[in-house]
């Protein structure tokens, strides 16, 4: 997979993408990251990429020409929807695991990272194939949101996780039907007056699997009862 980030703050991407799982994925050739500076596509010698909004009001708007030129530089006309151009925006559908799984099937992703008050609406009309939001709150720009989406997508690529079974048991996977993952323990067997549940030390894998399934449901009811409601609605459809 090739992932392109169109931004006016390229330095925000270099260290996060090189660290941890996203860095390992690139070293193993599962993904290549390309950080594109929108100022390289500015139409004046000052590198201007933003301007005041027509009609007045506070804030600055990222201009359409630099963004559209940057998109054209990384996405061929014949790719169409097979190379999604994604605008990180409050207008987008809220990101979830289902969308991460879908994007993980693509060969190329292009993220447009807005800044300031937003981007010229013609960018959405002329280039954007979909918008994604990571939640109902405001960030200073789309860079952090693009990194969140990228992390979730890249870990679903074949061969990225050392043990593919780990991903299959994660929270929000299809296998869990909207459940959170189970509780987990590691050494020492006792700490702070609390002991590891005896079943996990039993070596009986059938009992352990059942305990973890029960734990997942209990944690979901306790911490995210809304997910139980979603699962119930899915079951009635």
C-alpha positions as a LaTeX table, in Angstrom:
\begin{tabular}{lrrr}
\hline
Residue & $x$ (\AA) & $y$ (\AA) & $z$ (\AA) \\
\hline
Unk1 & 0.00 & 0.00 & 0.00 \\
Unk2 & 1.07 & 3.58 & $-0.72$ \\
Unk3 & $-0.26$ & 6.26 & 1.63 \\
Unk4 & 0.02 & 9.95 & 0.75 \\
Unk5 & $-0.41$ & 12.80 & 3.23 \\
Unk6 & $-1.12$ & 16.27 & 1.82 \\
Unk7 & $-0.26$ & 18.78 & 4.51 \\
Unk8 & 1.33 & 22.14 & 5.34 \\
Unk9 & 3.05 & 20.57 & 8.37 \\
Unk10 & 5.10 & 17.64 & 6.99 \\
Unk11 & 7.24 & 17.40 & 10.13 \\
Unk12 & 4.23 & 16.14 & 12.08 \\
Unk13 & 4.40 & 12.80 & 10.22 \\
Unk14 & 8.01 & 11.74 & 10.14 \\
Unk15 & 8.61 & 10.44 & 13.66 \\
Unk16 & 5.15 & 8.92 & 14.28 \\
Unk17 & 5.26 & 7.00 & 11.00 \\
Unk18 & 8.78 & 5.73 & 11.71 \\
Unk19 & 7.89 & 4.49 & 15.21 \\
Unk20 & 6.36 & 1.24 & 16.43 \\
Unk21 & 4.10 & $-0.83$ & 14.24 \\
Unk22 & 3.77 & 1.76 & 11.43 \\
Unk23 & 7.55 & 1.92 & 11.15 \\
Unk24 & 7.91 & $-1.86$ & 11.15 \\
Unk25 & 5.26 & $-2.11$ & 8.42 \\
Unk26 & 7.28 & 0.20 & 6.16 \\
Unk27 & 10.55 & $-1.61$ & 6.88 \\
Unk28 & 8.85 & $-4.87$ & 5.90 \\
Unk29 & 7.61 & $-3.29$ & 2.65 \\
Unk30 & 3.93 & $-3.68$ & 3.55 \\
Unk31 & 3.41 & 0.07 & 3.11 \\
Unk32 & 5.18 & 3.17 & 1.83 \\
Unk33 & 4.47 & 6.63 & 3.24 \\
Unk34 & 4.68 & 9.80 & 1.16 \\
Unk35 & 4.40 & 13.18 & 2.88 \\
Unk36 & 3.55 & 15.94 & 0.41 \\
Unk37 & 4.05 & 19.61 & 1.35 \\
Unk38 & 1.16 & 21.63 & $-0.07$ \\
Unk39 & 3.38 & 24.71 & $-0.19$ \\
Unk40 & 5.31 & 23.04 & $-3.02$ \\
Unk41 & 2.18 & 23.54 & $-5.14$ \\
Unk42 & 1.54 & 27.18 & $-4.23$ \\
Unk43 & 0.92 & 29.55 & $-7.14$ \\
Unk44 & 3.10 & 32.39 & $-5.85$ \\
Unk45 & 6.73 & 32.68 & $-4.76$ \\
Unk46 & 5.71 & 33.09 & $-1.13$ \\
Unk47 & 4.29 & 29.59 & $-0.86$ \\
Unk48 & 0.80 & 30.88 & $-0.06$ \\
Unk49 & $-1.76$ & 28.13 & 0.52 \\
Unk50 & $-4.46$ & 29.98 & 2.50 \\
Unk51 & $-6.55$ & 33.13 & 2.17 \\
Unk52 & $-9.43$ & 35.02 & 3.78 \\
Unk53 & $-12.92$ & 33.60 & 3.15 \\
Unk54 & $-15.28$ & 35.29 & 0.75 \\
Unk55 & $-18.12$ & 36.91 & 2.70 \\
Unk56 & $-15.86$ & 37.76 & 5.61 \\
Unk57 & $-15.67$ & 36.20 & 9.03 \\
Unk58 & $-12.85$ & 34.91 & 11.23 \\
Unk59 & $-10.24$ & 32.37 & 10.22 \\
Unk60 & $-8.34$ & 31.44 & 7.09 \\
Unk61 & $-9.22$ & 28.89 & 4.40 \\
Unk62 & $-6.86$ & 26.54 & 2.55 \\
Unk63 & $-7.09$ & 27.40 & $-1.14$ \\
Unk64 & $-8.27$ & 24.92 & $-3.75$ \\
Unk65 & $-5.51$ & 25.19 & $-6.43$ \\
Unk66 & $-2.55$ & 23.92 & $-4.35$ \\
Unk67 & $-4.56$ & 21.01 & $-2.95$ \\
Unk68 & $-5.96$ & 19.97 & $-6.33$ \\
Unk69 & $-2.52$ & 20.13 & $-7.94$ \\
Unk70 & $-1.11$ & 17.99 & $-5.15$ \\
Unk71 & $-3.88$ & 15.42 & $-5.60$ \\
Unk72 & $-3.27$ & 15.31 & $-9.33$ \\
Unk73 & 0.43 & 14.70 & $-8.72$ \\
Unk74 & $-0.20$ & 11.47 & $-6.77$ \\
Unk75 & $-3.40$ & 10.06 & $-8.26$ \\
Unk76 & $-3.83$ & 9.10 & $-11.89$ \\
Unk77 & $-7.13$ & 9.69 & $-13.66$ \\
Unk78 & $-7.75$ & 5.99 & $-14.30$ \\
Unk79 & $-7.53$ & 5.03 & $-10.63$ \\
Unk80 & $-10.94$ & 6.47 & $-9.75$ \\
Unk81 & $-12.45$ & 5.30 & $-6.47$ \\
Unk82 & $-9.80$ & 2.57 & $-6.23$ \\
Unk83 & $-7.50$ & 5.27 & $-4.83$ \\
Unk84 & $-9.64$ & 7.06 & $-2.24$ \\
Unk85 & $-8.96$ & 10.76 & $-1.69$ \\
Unk86 & $-9.96$ & 11.26 & 1.93 \\
Unk87 & $-10.64$ & 14.61 & 3.58 \\
Unk88 & $-10.38$ & 14.53 & 7.36 \\
Unk89 & $-13.39$ & 16.62 & 8.33 \\
Unk90 & $-16.20$ & 16.98 & 10.91 \\
Unk91 & $-18.54$ & 16.45 & 7.94 \\
Unk92 & $-17.29$ & 12.90 & 7.46 \\
Unk93 & $-18.67$ & 9.61 & 8.62 \\
Unk94 & $-17.25$ & 8.68 & 12.01 \\
Unk95 & $-14.33$ & 6.27 & 11.57 \\
Unk96 & $-14.74$ & 2.71 & 12.85 \\
Unk97 & $-13.19$ & $-0.73$ & 12.50 \\
Unk98 & $-15.37$ & $-1.61$ & 9.53 \\
Unk99 & $-14.01$ & 1.39 & 7.61 \\
Unk100 & $-10.44$ & 0.47 & 8.64 \\
Unk101 & $-10.92$ & $-3.03$ & 7.24 \\
Unk102 & $-12.31$ & $-1.60$ & 4.00 \\
Unk103 & $-9.45$ & 0.86 & 3.52 \\
Unk104 & $-6.92$ & $-1.90$ & 4.22 \\
Unk105 & $-7.96$ & $-3.54$ & 0.92 \\
Unk106 & $-6.85$ & $-0.52$ & $-1.12$ \\
Unk107 & $-3.52$ & $-0.15$ & $-2.91$ \\
Unk108 & $-3.32$ & 3.62 & $-2.39$ \\
Unk109 & $-4.79$ & 6.15 & 0.04 \\
Unk110 & $-4.58$ & 9.93 & $-0.24$ \\
Unk111 & $-5.27$ & 12.01 & 2.87 \\
Unk112 & $-6.00$ & 15.73 & 2.64 \\
Unk113 & $-5.17$ & 17.35 & 5.98 \\
Unk114 & $-7.11$ & 20.55 & 6.45 \\
Unk115 & $-5.99$ & 23.45 & 8.63 \\
Unk116 & $-7.27$ & 26.73 & 9.98 \\
Unk117 & $-11.01$ & 27.22 & 9.38 \\
Unk118 & $-11.13$ & 24.50 & 6.72 \\
Unk119 & $-10.61$ & 23.98 & 3.00 \\
Unk120 & $-12.25$ & 25.59 & $-0.02$ \\
Unk121 & $-15.45$ & 23.62 & $-0.66$ \\
Unk122 & $-14.43$ & 23.10 & $-4.29$ \\
Unk123 & $-11.76$ & 20.68 & $-3.09$ \\
Unk124 & $-14.55$ & 18.44 & $-1.82$ \\
Unk125 & $-16.54$ & 18.87 & $-5.04$ \\
Unk126 & $-13.65$ & 18.23 & $-7.43$ \\
Unk127 & $-11.30$ & 15.77 & $-5.75$ \\
Unk128 & $-12.54$ & 14.22 & $-2.52$ \\
Unk129 & $-14.06$ & 10.74 & $-2.75$ \\
Unk130 & $-15.03$ & 10.52 & 0.93 \\
Unk131 & $-14.73$ & 12.38 & 4.22 \\
Unk132 & $-13.80$ & 10.81 & 7.54 \\
Unk133 & $-14.18$ & 12.13 & 11.08 \\
Unk134 & $-12.49$ & 10.52 & 14.08 \\
Unk135 & $-15.01$ & 11.97 & 16.53 \\
Unk136 & $-17.20$ & 14.88 & 17.50 \\
Unk137 & $-14.52$ & 17.29 & 18.67 \\
Unk138 & $-12.24$ & 19.83 & 17.02 \\
Unk139 & $-8.52$ & 19.44 & 16.29 \\
Unk140 & $-6.20$ & 22.12 & 14.94 \\
Unk141 & $-5.86$ & 20.20 & 11.69 \\
Unk142 & $-6.28$ & 16.89 & 9.94 \\
Unk143 & $-2.74$ & 15.60 & 10.51 \\
Unk144 & $-3.39$ & 13.81 & 13.81 \\
Unk145 & $-6.65$ & 12.38 & 12.47 \\
Unk146 & $-4.84$ & 11.04 & 9.39 \\
Unk147 & $-2.27$ & 9.35 & 11.64 \\
Unk148 & $-5.03$ & 7.74 & 13.72 \\
Unk149 & $-6.70$ & 6.33 & 10.60 \\
Unk150 & $-3.36$ & 5.19 & 9.19 \\
Unk151 & $-2.40$ & 3.29 & 12.34 \\
Unk152 & $-5.74$ & 1.48 & 12.38 \\
Unk153 & $-5.53$ & 0.61 & 8.66 \\
Unk154 & $-1.88$ & $-0.44$ & 8.49 \\
Unk155 & $-2.16$ & $-2.95$ & 11.32 \\
Unk156 & $-4.77$ & $-4.78$ & 9.20 \\
Unk157 & $-2.36$ & $-5.29$ & 6.30 \\
Unk158 & $-1.17$ & $-8.89$ & 5.80 \\
Unk159 & 2.05 & $-9.70$ & 7.61 \\
Unk160 & 2.24 & $-6.50$ & 9.65 \\
Unk161 & 1.33 & $-8.01$ & 13.02 \\
Unk162 & 3.78 & $-10.62$ & 14.27 \\
Unk163 & 0.89 & $-12.94$ & 15.18 \\
Unk164 & $-2.20$ & $-12.51$ & 12.99 \\
Unk165 & $-4.32$ & $-14.12$ & 15.71 \\
Unk166 & $-3.70$ & $-11.07$ & 17.87 \\
Unk167 & $-5.66$ & $-8.87$ & 15.47 \\
Unk168 & $-8.50$ & $-11.37$ & 15.25 \\
Unk169 & $-9.20$ & $-11.04$ & 18.98 \\
Unk170 & $-9.00$ & $-7.24$ & 19.17 \\
Unk171 & $-11.89$ & $-5.11$ & 20.33 \\
Unk172 & $-14.38$ & $-4.14$ & 17.60 \\
Unk173 & $-13.47$ & $-7.04$ & 15.30 \\
Unk174 & $-16.20$ & $-8.98$ & 13.51 \\
Unk175 & $-15.48$ & $-11.99$ & 15.67 \\
Unk176 & $-16.41$ & $-10.01$ & 18.77 \\
Unk177 & $-19.63$ & $-8.55$ & 17.37 \\
Unk178 & $-19.04$ & $-5.06$ & 18.81 \\
Unk179 & $-17.59$ & $-6.41$ & 22.08 \\
Unk180 & $-14.49$ & $-5.10$ & 23.77 \\
Unk181 & $-11.61$ & $-7.51$ & 24.21 \\
Unk182 & $-11.21$ & $-9.60$ & 27.37 \\
Unk183 & $-9.13$ & $-8.66$ & 30.40 \\
Unk184 & $-5.49$ & $-9.78$ & 30.24 \\
Unk185 & $-2.82$ & $-10.49$ & 32.86 \\
Unk186 & 0.91 & $-11.14$ & 32.87 \\
Unk187 & 3.63 & $-11.70$ & 35.47 \\
Unk188 & 3.73 & $-11.54$ & 38.46 \\
Unk189 & 0.87 & $-13.91$ & 39.35 \\
Unk190 & 0.05 & $-11.73$ & 42.39 \\
Unk191 & 0.34 & $-7.97$ & 42.67 \\
Unk192 & $-1.24$ & $-5.38$ & 44.95 \\
Unk193 & $-3.19$ & $-8.07$ & 46.74 \\
Unk194 & $-4.82$ & $-9.19$ & 43.47 \\
Unk195 & $-4.21$ & $-12.61$ & 41.89 \\
Unk196 & $-4.45$ & $-13.69$ & 38.28 \\
Unk197 & $-7.71$ & $-15.65$ & 37.75 \\
Unk198 & $-6.98$ & $-19.31$ & 38.39 \\
Unk199 & $-8.47$ & $-20.48$ & 35.09 \\
Unk200 & $-5.75$ & $-18.61$ & 33.16 \\
Unk201 & $-3.11$ & $-20.69$ & 34.92 \\
Unk202 & $-4.93$ & $-23.98$ & 34.37 \\
Unk203 & $-3.61$ & $-24.81$ & 30.90 \\
Unk204 & $-7.16$ & $-25.80$ & 29.88 \\
Unk205 & $-7.54$ & $-23.89$ & 26.63 \\
Unk206 & $-11.26$ & $-24.58$ & 26.26 \\
Unk207 & $-11.93$ & $-23.13$ & 29.72 \\
Unk208 & $-9.62$ & $-20.19$ & 29.00 \\
Unk209 & $-11.42$ & $-19.42$ & 25.72 \\
Unk210 & $-14.77$ & $-19.49$ & 27.51 \\
Unk211 & $-13.44$ & $-17.27$ & 30.33 \\
Unk212 & $-12.17$ & $-14.72$ & 27.81 \\
Unk213 & $-15.49$ & $-14.70$ & 25.94 \\
Unk214 & $-17.33$ & $-14.10$ & 29.23 \\
Unk215 & $-14.79$ & $-11.44$ & 30.23 \\
Unk216 & $-15.24$ & $-9.61$ & 26.93 \\
Unk217 & $-19.00$ & $-9.46$ & 27.36 \\
Unk218 & $-18.73$ & $-8.37$ & 31.01 \\
Unk219 & $-16.23$ & $-5.59$ & 30.19 \\
Unk220 & $-18.44$ & $-4.38$ & 27.36 \\
Unk221 & $-21.49$ & $-4.21$ & 29.64 \\
Unk222 & $-19.42$ & $-2.40$ & 32.27 \\
Unk223 & $-17.46$ & 0.08 & 30.18 \\
Unk224 & $-19.34$ & 0.41 & 26.87 \\
Unk225 & $-23.00$ & $-0.60$ & 27.31 \\
Unk226 & $-23.77$ & 1.31 & 24.10 \\
Unk227 & $-21.92$ & $-1.42$ & 22.19 \\
Unk228 & $-24.23$ & $-4.05$ & 23.65 \\
Unk229 & $-27.17$ & $-1.99$ & 22.39 \\
Unk230 & $-25.62$ & $-1.85$ & 18.92 \\
Unk231 & $-25.10$ & $-5.62$ & 18.91 \\
Unk232 & $-28.74$ & $-6.13$ & 19.90 \\
Unk233 & $-29.95$ & $-3.89$ & 17.09 \\
Unk234 & $-27.75$ & $-5.73$ & 14.60 \\
Unk235 & $-29.30$ & $-9.01$ & 15.73 \\
Unk236 & $-32.83$ & $-7.76$ & 15.05 \\
Unk237 & $-32.09$ & $-6.58$ & 11.51 \\
\hline
\end{tabular}
